[in-house]
Amino acid sequence: MGHSPTSWSIIHMLVFLIIVLGHALVISADTDPQDTSALNGIAASWDNAKSKLSEWVGNDPCGEKWSGVYCTQNRVTSIRLSSFGLSGSLSGDIQSLSELQYLDLSYNNLSGPLPPNIGSLNNLESLSVVGCQFSGDIPKELGQLPKLRFLSLNNNRFTGSIPPSIGNLSNMYWLDLGENHLTGSLPVSDGTNTGLDNLTNALHFHFGVNQLSGTIPSQLFKSNMKLIHLLLDNNNFTGSIPPTLTLLTKLEVLRLDRNYQLTGPVPASINNLTKLQELHLENNKLTGPLPDLTGMDSLYVVSMGNNNFSSSNVPTWFTALSALTSLHLDNLHIIGELPQPLFKLPAIQTLDLKGNNFNGTLTIGSDYSSTLSLIDLQDNQITTLAVSGAQYSKKLMQDPSIYQFFTKLVGNPICDQGNNEAPYCKSSEQANPAAKPYSTESICPGLPPTCLSDQYLSPNCTCAVPYMGTLHFRSPPFSDLSNDTFFVLLEENMKEAFLGKQLPVESIALDNPAFGPSNNLDINLRVFPSGKIRFSKEDISYIGFMLNNQTYKPHAPGINYGPYYFIGQSYPFAETLSAPRQTKKNNSLIIGVSAGGAFVVASLLVFTVLFFRRNKRPKLQPQPRSPSYTSWDIKSTSISTPHLQGARVFTFDELKKITNSFSDANDIGTGGYGKVYRGLLPNGHLVAVKRSEQGSLQGNLEFRTEIELLSRVHHKNLVSLVGFCFDQGEQMLVYEYVPNGTLKDSLTGKSGVRLDWKRRLRAVLGAAKGIAYLHELADPPIVHRDIKSSNILLDGNLHTKVSDFGLSKPLNQDGRGQVTTQVKGTMGYLDPEYYMTQQLTEKSDVYSFGVLLLEVITARKPLERGRYIVREMKGAMDRTKDLYGLHELLDPMLAPTSLAGFELYVDLALKCVEEAGMDRPSMSEVVAEIEKIMKMAGVNPKVDSASNSMSYNSRTPRHPYSGESQFDYSGGIPSSSRVEPK
């Protein structure tokens, strides 16, 4: 149909106005166009930039104040985006930001290599990508950055060797490459290449927890170096400790522990390091005499256990180290009586002296240090325990608890002389009951308020969304975790530091301090906002920068907390839930341009009216996607209607509103069922809305099954159903929002959540309890039928929640297996017996859980490239070897030395995947066995759970829900499919 001349005139005029207006917008921009183009290119390489950086619109990053972008005049000089939840890679467009001085992308889900052209940023002073997933080689081009002073690449997945070109960075003072997968030797100058020995201004060499090897080069150390921290622990170094190391007279922390192959004597000149505060040499093969530490009066921590030193008498320096807090000299063949003054050292906390030849009488006395918490003398030759005064001695034998510390004497002759019932002669667990981990208390006048699901109660009794993460102290000067003073002072110090930078921080909360597999002290941290529910992006940017770039140094009177790093969680900014907003400009030119924009909009409206007035057509009404939905009356009592207990019915318009019209900004995942959107309910609760797409709908039965089951089962380890919708032909489920994604994402590194051995045990325990509840306490019992790592979610406290009940099926009341017409589940996890017989029992879930247990320790897909994890594990096992000889199959992120209880864990997994269901344990038996393994690993299974092995019916409030891959499609398995590859 043709258009009138008037219409064409309007079109021509509008095109002209748009061109003129666009030109005016370009002219008015404050930011250098090169920088704008670079930022847009960088954002394009991030999968979720549209939702996470909703303010990055327009062409004026400096004038419009794009979040995380900071400028000097019209040039971008700083990018700080820590904990923004970004995913994707780092684009080579970064090279165009020629004035960039600070780049901080820490605590994001960024992966792939660092672009080599980052070496062209000649003004870059600080580069930090802590806690991401970058991989590949460290670019040698970093050595071309003449102004670089701060480089933190720790906690990534970098491989290859340390590039010698790093030695060109003469201004470097902080170099942190720890917690990666680096190999090779430490580079030093050789006449052709430069090396680390040229970094004479550096204060920090943090290279621990890698796979570095070779000898520690003697030419690495020079007398003019300023190093205060040298961390080479948890690597594969061999050879001896070079005497030149003792030239580092400013050194405060030295970690050479857990290399396992360092040999030879400790240099006799080590006592030249008079400023040394922490000495870690444990778990090597060092020989020669026990080092003489006389004169090293600054030492807090001495740890030299598990070496091959020559037998020696009790050293005289034992009682001369007045600052000593922890002495770890286990398994060193030291002979003699312990001097009583050792127990009087003013700061002493821990004496770990087990596995030696200390003999005679142990005399502690009544005037021991008030800070003393543990004396571990297991497996020595102590024959007598003496105290001051006969009356005191009598009291001690009757009640050793009059001492304010724990004494362990198991394996000494004193415990073979009729004293085996004395507490100090009982097992270590009885003699040293675990103290309750520190946790900041909330002091509330009266009853504490009830916080919304995504909020926490602050120490000052207010509800807010805190910034959360974990502080990792690499060499803490204290070992007594029962002493709250260390943590209270740290909280006060952190709050004071943040307030000193005018940051809106109300309070700091610390909890659950524990020593990790690398002997780091890990502490959970929550920072609460002041005067508001959430932090702004600028707040988080600055807090993350302070913690990550070490501008905050934790300290307290008399306490030096030592080197640390922080791993932050993605922060749930309120802005990500709403549409992008244009920031207002404060100059007349932009106001004029805005007026011009308004004119264009008005003109477009006029054009629309003129152009479409004669072409108006009736609006088509949406058709139902399935005729059966239109007859599904939620108010009726028909058999097709779900029986609801607590789930709410939402209208389509309600869910459209809370997801901002199902905007891309709130799109958090896609699966075979459809898309998943983040939503914010009017009461402030975050939810996840799982929306079906046409052509991929769940069947009516599965949809109804999930609603009915989840509306009537409530357990802390089962994801909660908030409600559902089947309005206007739509089929949607609304769940709680769980912020840390799936167990699968954590095992593969996708989520950025790192799980050590103890956390993995907690994760599988939570999942097992949830499944056990379904099997044994639900009425009737329920079989999940799709247990897998992508259906196990992790909440903000890393508690596990079993999700996706679309394939679940109630069992007959008589408990007998139920024949099904179609086998359903996920290949690799599917029970072969169920597949062959089509008879479903709860033991089918047990099989899937056994596969999950194997996946947790290998971080491998159950079925990959024709290899089946169950067969691989059985074929590689050798029960005569350490860890059953399974080292090659283990996830490299698990430290082999930390896997206490590993063999029992593997035994349990293989029991779960027995071919015959009758030979598999019940889920309650699985729970009990995991709890036993956790105790062997030094983990209290009740710490993060209110229920014990037989209590699965604990109820919790609804908490947030998330995850991007937990909605993987799990459909029917055709009968011709092969269950296990041959």
N, C-alpha and C positions, 0 to 999 in steps of 0.2 A: 504494500500500500504506500502511495506517495505521501510526501509531507508538503505542507503549505510553505510559501516563501517566508512567512513570519517565523515558522519553526526553524527553518534553516538560518535565518538571521540570528535567532537566539543562540543556536548552536555555535555559529561562528564567533559571536560575541563572548560566549562562555569560554571557548577554547583560548581566545586572546587573553581574557582575564586570568585564566589559570596559568598561562605561560608567564605573564607579567608577575603574578603573585609568587609563583615558584622562584622566579629570578630574584624577587625582593627578599624571599626567605633565605636564599643562598648568600646574598650580599650581607644580610643582617647577622649571620652566624658569627659567634665570638671565637669558635674553635678553629684551629688550623685544619683545613680540609683533609690534609694528609692523615692527621690523627683520627678524624672522624671516620674516614674510610678504613683505617686500620682496625679501629674498634668494631666497626660493623663486620669486617672480615673475621675477627676473632670470635665475635658472638655467633656468626654463622657456623662455626665449627663446634658449637656447644648445642647439644641435642635439645636442651630445655631452656635456652636463653629467653625464649618468648615468655615463659611463665616465671622464671626466676629473676629476670632482669626486665620487668615490665616497664620500667622508666626509661629504658634505652630506646627512645624513639626520637625522631627529628634528626637534625644535623648539627646540633650544638651541645656536645657533651659537657663542656665547661660552663656555658651559660645556663643550660637546663639542669645542671647538677645531676648527671647520671650517677646512680648509686655505685659506690666503690671507686669512682673516678675522681681524681683530684688534679687540679691544674695550677700552673703559675702563668699568669697572663693568659695567653690563648693556646698554651701547649700542655698536653697531658704529661704530668711528671710523676704520678703515683697511681697505681691500681691496687686496691685492697679488697679482695672478694673472698676472704676466708669464711668457711661455713655457710656459703650461699647455696649449697646443694647442686652445684653445676655438674653436668656430665658431658662427656665428649673428649675432644683432644685440644691441644693448643696449636692454633694456626700460625703458619709462618708470617702472617701479616704483622706479627708482633715486631718485626724488624723495622717497620715504618715509624714506630713511636720513638723517634730519635732523641727526644728529651726525657725519656722515662728514667727515673731514678730509683723507684721502689716498685717491685712487683711481688705481690703476695696472693697466691692462689691456693693456699693451704686448706686442708680439710674439705676438699671437693672430690667428686667421683671422676676426676680427669685421668685419662689413660693415654697410651701410645707414647711415642718418643718426644723428648724435648726438641723443638726445631733447632737445627744447627745455626740458623741465621740469627738466633738470639745473641750470638757473639758480636753482632754489629751494633748493639746498644751501648755506645761508647760512654754514655752518662750513667749507666746502671750502677747503683751502689749496693743494692740489696735484692737478692732473689730468694724467694721462699716458696716451696711447693710441698710443705710437710704434710704427710698423711693423705696423699693422693695415690694414684695407681700408675704413675708414669713408669715406663719400662724402656728396655733397650740400653744402649751405651750412654754414658754421660758425655755430652758433646765436647769434643776437644776444643771447640770454638769458644767455650767459656773462658779459656785462657787468654782471649783477646779483649777482655773487658777491663780496661786500665783502672777504673775507679771502684771495682767491685770490692766490698769490704765484708759483706755478710752473705754466706751461701749455705742454705739449709735445704738439702735434698733428702733428708731422712724420712724413713717410713714410706718408701715407695717400692718399686720392683725393678730398680735399675740393675743391669747385669754388666758383664765385662769388667775391665780394670779401671783403676783411677787414672785419668789422663795426665801424663806428665806436664802438660801445658798449664795445669792448675798452678804450678810453681811460678808462673809469670805474674801472678796476682800479688804484687808486693804490698798492697794495702790491706790484704786480707787479715781480719782478726778473728772471724768465726767461720769455721769450716766443719759442717756436720753432714756426713754421708752415711750415718748409721742406719741400721734396720733396713738394709736392702739385700741384694743377692750379688754383691760385688765379689770378683775373684782376682787372682793374680797377686803380685807383690806391691809393696809400697814404693812408688817411683821416687828416685833421688837423682840428682845431677850426675851425668856421666861424661861430660865434655861435649856431648852432642845435644842431648835433651836436658831440659831443666827438670826440677823435681821439688818435692815438698820441703826439702831442706832450705830452699830459698825463702820460705815464708817466715822470716825472722820476726815479723810483727804480729804473727798469729798468736792468739791466746787460747784457742780451742781447736784441738784435733779430736773430733768425735767420729770414730770409724768402727764402733762396736756392732755386733750382731750382723756380720756379713760372712763371706766365705773366703776372705783374704788369706793368702798363704805365703810360703817362703819364709826366709829369716827376717827379723826386724833389722834393717840395715844400720850399721854403726854410724854411717855418714849422715843419717837423718837428723841427728841432734848436734846442736852447736851451742857454745857458751853464751852467745849473744841472743839466743831465742828467748821469747817472753811467754812461752806456753805455761798455762796454769792447769789445764785439763788435757790429759792424754788418755783416751779411751780406745783400747785395742782389744777389748774383751770379746768373747764368743766368736772367735774366728778360728783359723786353722794354721796359725803361725807355728813354725818349728825353729829349732836351733836354740841358742842361748840369748839371755838378755844382754844387750851390748853395754859395756861400762860407760860409753858416752852418754847414755841416758841420764846418768847422774850429774851431767853438766847443766841440766834444766833446773837451776837452783830456785826458780820461782814457782815450780810445780806444786800444786795443791792436791790434785786428785790423779791417781795412777791406777788404771785398770788393765791388767794383763791376764785376768782370770779366764778360765773356761776355754783355753786354747787346746788343752789336753796333751799337746806335744812339745811344749817348751821344756827344754832340758838345761843341764848345766847349773852351776852355782849362781846365786844372786850376787851381783857385784858387791864387793866389800865396801865400796865407797857409797853405798846407798844412803848411809846416814849423813851424807852431804846435803840431802834434800830436807833441810831443817824446816821448810815451810809446808811440807807434805802433811795433809790432813787425813787422807784416806789412801790406804795401800791394799790393793786386791791382787793377790798372786795365786789364789786357790785353783784347784782342779787343773794342775799341770803335772809335769814329771821333773820338776826342779830337784837338783841334787846338792850335795855339799852340806856345809853346816847351816843351821838355822840362822838367818840374817841377824846381825847385831844392830838393833834399832836405838841404841844409846844416843841421846842428844836430840832425838826427833820428838821434841816436846809438844809439837802441834798436832800429833796424830790423834784423830778421833776413832778411826776404824782401822784395825789390822786384821786381815783375813788371808791366811797362807795355808789353809788346810788342804788335805788330799794331794800332797806332793811326796817326793822320795828323799827328803832331807835325811842326813845321818842322824842316828840316835844322839840325843844331847840331854844334859841336865837342865833343870828349870832355869831359864835365862834370868839374869839379874835385871834386865830392862823391864821385866814384867811389872814391877811396882814403881818404875820411874816415870811412866807415861801419864802425867797428871791429868791430861785432857781426854784420856781414853774412855770411849763409850761402849765399844764392841770389840771383843777379842775372839777370833775364830781360828783355832789351831788344832782342828780335829785330825786324827789319824797321822800323827807326825812322830811317834816313838819318843816323846819327851818323858824323862825319868825324874822322879823325886817327889818331895812333898810340896804342895802348893803353899806359898807364903801367905800368911793371914793378911798382910797389908794390901794384897791384891783386891780383897773384898771391900776395902775402905776407900779405894780411889773415888774422888768426889763425884765423878760423872758416870761411873761404870753402870752399864745396864745389862749386858749379855756377856757371859763367859761360855763359849762353846769349845770344850776341851775334850770331847769324847774320843775314844779309840786311841788313847795314849798309855803310858805306864806310870801315871801318877800313883803314888803309893802312900802307905803309912796312914797318918791321921789327918783327916780334913777338919781344920779348925777355922770356923767362920767368925765366931764371936758375936757379941750383942751390939757392937758398934759398927756394923757394916753400913755401907753407903745407902742412903735413902732412895737412890735411883736404881738399885740393883733389882732386876726382875727375873733373871734365869741363870742358874749354874747347871750346865749339862756336863756331867762327868761319867756318862755311861761307858761301860767297857774299859775300865781302868783297874787299878789294884788297890783301891781304898779299903782299908780294914777297919777303921774306926772313925766315928763322927764325934768330935769334941766341941763343947761350948763352954763359955765362961760361967763358972759357978755350978755346984751340984744341983741346986734347986732349978736353975734354968735348964740344965741338962735333962732333968726328969720331965719337965714340962715339954721339952722338945720331943722326947721319945713318945710321949702320950699324944701330943698334938703339934706336929711339925708346922702347922699353919700359922704358928706365932711368928715365924719368919714371913716377911712380906715379899717373898720371891719363891720361885719353884726350884727345887733341887732334884736332879735326876741321877740316881746312882745304880740303875739296873746294870747287871753285868760286872759288879764289883764284889770282892769277897765279903764285904759288910752285909750284903744281901743274902749271903749263904749261911749266916750265923743266927738264924732264928728271927731275922728282921724282915722276912719277905712280905709281911703284911704292912710294914711301914710304907707310907705314901711314896717316899722317895725310892722305894724298891719295886714299885708297881710299874706297869707299862707306861710308856711315855705319854700316852693319851690320858691315862688316869692321873699321872703325876703332874701333868701340865694341861689342865682343861682349857679349852680355847676361850679366850676372853671375848666378850661381845665386841664386834668391830665398832670403831668410832662412827658415830652418826650425829650430825648437828641436830639439836632439838629445837622444836618450835614452841616457844613459851606463849601460851594464849591465856588471856584473862577469861575464864569460863570455857565453854565448849568451843573447840576450833571450828572455823567455818568449813563448809563443804565446797571444795573447789571443783570447777568444771574439769572434764576429762583430760584436756590438754594442759592443765595448769597444775602447779605444785604449791604446797604450803611452805612459805618462806620461814626462816627463823623468827621473823617479826610477826608471824601469824597473818600474813596477807596471801591471797591467791594470785599467782602470776605465771607467765610462761618463761622459765629461766633459760639462760644459755648454758648448755651442758657439754661435758666432755670429760676427759681423763688426764690428770697430771701424772707424768712418769718421771720420778726422781731416779736418776741413773746411779747415784751413789749417795744415798741418804746417810747422814752422820748418826742416826739413831736406829735402833732395832726394836725397841720396846713399843709395840703398837697399842699397848693397853694404857699408855700415858697420854691422856687427852691434851695435855699442855701443848705438845708439838702442833696439834691440829687447830686448837683454839687460837694460838698465836699466828698461825699461817692464815687463818680466816681473817683475823683483824688486820694483818699486814696487807693482804690482797685488797680488802675493802678500802683501806687507806690509800693504796696506790691508785686504784681506779678513781676514787673521789678526787685525788690530787690532779687528775687529768680532766676534771669536770664531767666525768661520765655518770649517767643516772643509775647508780648502783645502790640498791637498798641493803643487800646483805649477801653473804657468801655462805654456802653450805657444802661441807665435805662429808663423804661417807665411804665406808667399806674399804679402808686401806689394807693392802695386801701385797706381799712380795711376789713378783711375777717370775716366769721361767728364766729371765735374763738377770735375775736378782735386782731388778728395778722395783722401786716402791710405787705401786699404782694406786691413785686416789681419785674417786669420782668427784667431780666438781659441778656445782650449780651456782650460777651468778644470777641474782634476781634483780629485775628492774625496779626503779624507784618512781612512784607516782603514776605508774601506768601498767597495763597488763603485759605489754610486749615491748621488747627493744625495737628500735628502728634499725634499718640496714646500716646507717652510719654508725650507730652504737656498736653493733656487732663487728663491723669492719675495724673499729678502733680497738675494741677489746681483744679480738683475734690478733691484731697486729702487735699489741703489747705482749701477749703471751707467746706468740710465735717468733717475733723478732727479738725476743729477750730484752725488750726495754723494761720489762718488769723482772726484778730480781728478788725472789722470796728470801726474806731474812727476818730474824727476830732476835731479841737480846740473848746472846750466848748461843745462838743456833745458826749455823750456816747450812742451808738445805742442799747445797751442792748443785751440780748440773741437772737440768730437767728439760723435758719437752712436753708439749701439750697436743692432744689430739681432740679436736672439737667435733661435735655433731652438727649436722645441717640444722639451721634454725628455721622454725616455721613462721616466716614473716607474714603479717596480716595482709600485706600488699599483694601477695601472690594469689589471694582469693578474690581479688576484684580486678576490674578492667584497668588497663594502663591509663594513667592520668598525665596530662600535659602540664608541666610546671609553668607558672605564670612568670613572665619576664617583666623587668622593671625599667624599661626604657621606652621612650615615646615612639621610636621607629617600629619596635615590635608591636606596640599597641596599634599603630597604624596598620601594620600588616595583618594583625588579628581582625581589625575592622574590615579590611579588604577581604579576609577569609570569610567573615560573616556575610559580606555582600555576595560573595560567590555562592555561599550556601543558599542565601535567599533567592538568588537568581536561578539556582538549580531547582529550587522548589517551584518557582514560576514556570520554568521550562517543563518540569514534570507534569504540572497541571495542564499546560497547553498541549503537550505532546501526547499525553495518554488519555485526555478527557474523552476523546471520541472512541478510544480503543478499550474502554473499561469492560472487563470481563468478570463474570461471577467467580468468587473465590472457591476453589475446590476444597471440600472437607477431607481431612485425612481419613483413610480407610483402615479398619482394624487389620492387624497383621495376621491374626488367626481368628477364625470365626468362633473358636471355643472360648476365647477370652471374653467375648461380649456376653456370653452366657454364664460366666463365672461370677456369681453374685456373692460378695464377701459377707453380706448380711443374711444370706440364706443358710439353711442347715443341710444342704445337699451334700452328697458324698464327694463331689468335686471341689468343695470349698475347703481350704486349709483350716485346721483347728489351731487357733492362735493362743499363745500364752505370753503376752508382754510385747510382741512385735507390733509396731505401729503401721497403719496403712497411710501411705503418702499419695497425693495426687500428682499428676504429671507436672502441673504448674508449680507445685511446691518444690519439686526436685530441680526443675528448670531454674527456679529462682536461686536456690542455694548453691548451684554450680555455675551461676552466671551464664545461663543459657548453654550449658555444656561447652564452655569455652575451651580452646586449646590450652589456655593458661592453667586450667585445672585438670587437664588430661594427664593422669599419672600411670597409665598402663593399658596394654591391649592384649587380649587373648582370644582363644577360639570362640568364647562366649560373646565377646564384644569389647567395649571400652570401659575403663574405670575412671571415674572423676572424683576429685576432691570436692567436698561441699562443707559449708558452714551453716549449721542450724541456727535459728533465731536465738536459742538459749546459749550459744557460744560453743557447742560441741562440734568438733570436726568429725566428719564421716566420709566413708568411701562409697560411691554410688556405682554399682556394677550394672551397666546398661547393655541389653542385647541389641544386636544389629540384625536387620532383615537378612534372612538366608543362613543365619547361624544361631537361631534361637534354641535355647534349651527346650526340651519337651515339657509339656504341661506337668507331667508327673515329676520330673526332676526339679522343676521350679517349686512345685508345691512341697516336695519332700524336704528341700533345704529350708524352706520357710517353717514348716511344721517342726522339724527336728531342732533347728536353732532357736526357735521361740520357746522350747520347753526344756532345753538343757543349758545349764548355767554353771560354768566352772572357770577358774582363773586361767586355765591353759586351753580354753576353747574360745575362738573368736566370737564376739557377740553380734547378733543380728539386731539392728535397730528397727528395721521395718522393710516394707516392700511397696511396689507400685505396679499395677497392670492397667493403668488408666490410658485412654486414647490409643489403644493398641500397643502400648509400651509395656515392657517386662523388665523390671529393675529390682535389684536387691540393695539394701542400704546397711552397711556394716560399720562397726567401730573402726576408727582410723589408727593404724599401728605404724609408728614412724620409722622403724629401722628395717623395713623390707623383709625379705625372706631369708631363711637359713641358707638357701641355695646362693643368694646374692652375696652373703657373707663368706661362704666357702670359696666362691669364685673370685672374690675381691671386688665385685661390682658395687656393693653397698658402701665400701669403705669401713665397715665394722670388722675389726680384727678379733678373732676368737682364739684365745690360747687354749691349752688343754683343759683347764678348770672351767672356763666358760663354755666349752663344748660339752663337758659333762653336765653342766647346769642346763644347757639347752636340751639335750636328749632326755634328761630327767623330766623337765617340764612337759615335753611332748608325750613322754610315756605316761605321765599322770593324766593328761587329757584323754588319751586313748583308753587308759584303764577305766576312767570314769564312764566312758561310753559303753565299754564292755560289761562292767560289773555293777554300776550303780544307776545307769539309765533304765527306765522301765517303759517299754521293753528294751532289752540290750540292743545296741546299735553297732553295726560294722561300718567303718568309714569307707573302705574299698579304694581309697586313693591316697594312702600315706606316702608322701615324698617330700623332698627338701623344699620344693617351691610351694608347698602347702603348709609349711611351718613358718610362722611369722615371729618377728622379734620386736617387742615394744621398746619404749624409751629406756627401760631398765634391763634390756636384753632378756626379759622373761619371754618364754615361748608360748605361742598360741596356735593350735591346730585350726586350719581353715578349710574352706571349700567342701561342703557337705552335699553337693549335687548328686553324687553317686552313692551316698550312704543308704543303708538299708537296715530296718529293724529286723531282728531275728524272731523266730517263733518263741513263744513263751516257754515252751518245753526245753529250749536251749539247743535243739537239734539243728544241724545244718539245713540251709534252705536252698533248694534247687532253683537256679535262675535260668532264664531262657537265653540270656546273652551275657557273656563274660565282659566285665568292665573294669578298667583300671589303666595303669600306665606301664608300658613295656619297660622292663628292667626292674621294676618294683613288684610286678605281678606274681602272685603265688602260683607256681606250676601245678600244684594239686588242685587248686580252685579252677585253673584253666582246663585241666584234663577232665575233672569230674563234674564241673559246673555246680559243685556243692559249696555254698558259702558258709564259713564259720568265722568266729573272731580270730582264729589262728591264721587266716589270710592276712589280716592286719599285722599280726606278729611277724609274718614273713617280710612284708613290706618294711616294717620297722627295722628288722635285721639288716636289710639292704641299706636303709638310711644310716644305721650305725657304721657300716663300712664306708659309706660316702663321707661321713663326718671326719674320719681319720685319714682319708685319702684325698678328699676334695676332687674326686673324679666322678664323672657321670657313671651311673650304673651300667649303662650299655653304650659303648663308644667304639667305633671302628671295628665292630665284630668281636670286641672283647667284653666279657661279662664280669663284673666286679666280684661276684661270689666265686666263680671258677678261678679268677686270677689270684684271689686271696688264698683259697685252699691250696692252689698249686705252688704258691711261693712259701707257704708256712714251713718252718722248721722249729719244732718246740724245744729243741736242744739249744737254740741260740737266743741271744738277747733280743727282746722284742719280737721273738718268733722269727727272726730273720727277715722281717718285713720292711726294712729301712727304705728300700727302693720304691715301695708303693705308698709310703707315707707322704702326707702333705708337707712340703719343705718348710711351711710356716710353723710347724710344730717342732719344738726343740726336743730331740730324743732324750736328753737327760732329765726332762721334766715329766715324763709320761708314767708317773706312778699309777699302778693298777692297770696298765695297758694290756697285759696278757689276759687278765680276767675280762676285760672289755671285749677283746677279740673272741674269747671263748663264748661270751654271752651272744655276740652277734651271730656266731656260727650255729649256736643252739636255735636261734630265731629262724634261721634259714634251712633248718633240717627239711628233708624232702617230705616226710610225713608230718602232717599237722599235729598228730597226737604226740609227737616227740618234741614239739616246740613248747616253751614255757608260756604261761599266761602272762598278761600284761602286768598284773600285780606282782608276779614273781620277777618280771623284768625291772619294775620300779625298785623292788627291794635290792636286787643285784646292783643296779646303778648306784643306789645310795651307799652300798658297801664299797664300791669302787671309789666313790667320791671321798669317803673317809680315808681310804688308803692314799689318796692324792692330797690329803690335808685340807679337804673342803668340807665344811659343815653343810649337809644337804638341806638343813632346815633354815639356813640363813635367809634365802630368797623365797622361801615357801612356808606358808603357814600350815601346810598339811604334811603328814608323814606318809610312809609308804602305803598305808591302808586308808588314807583319807583323801578321797578324790572329789568330794562334794563341796569344796570351798567356793564361796561366791565372792565376786569382786564387782566394783562399779564398772561401768562401761568406759573403756579407755580408747584412745585414738587407734586408727587402722590405716595401713598403707601397703605398699609393695607394688612392684611393676611386673613381676613374673609369676605371682602366685595364682594367676588365672589361666595358666597353661591348660590347653584343652585336654581333657581326659575322656575320650569317648569309648564307644564299644570296641572290643577287640574282635575282629573277624575270626571265625573258627579256623581259617587256613593259616593264621599267623603263627610263627614259630616263637615259643616263649623264650628259649635260651639258645644263643648261637652255638653251633657245633664246631 
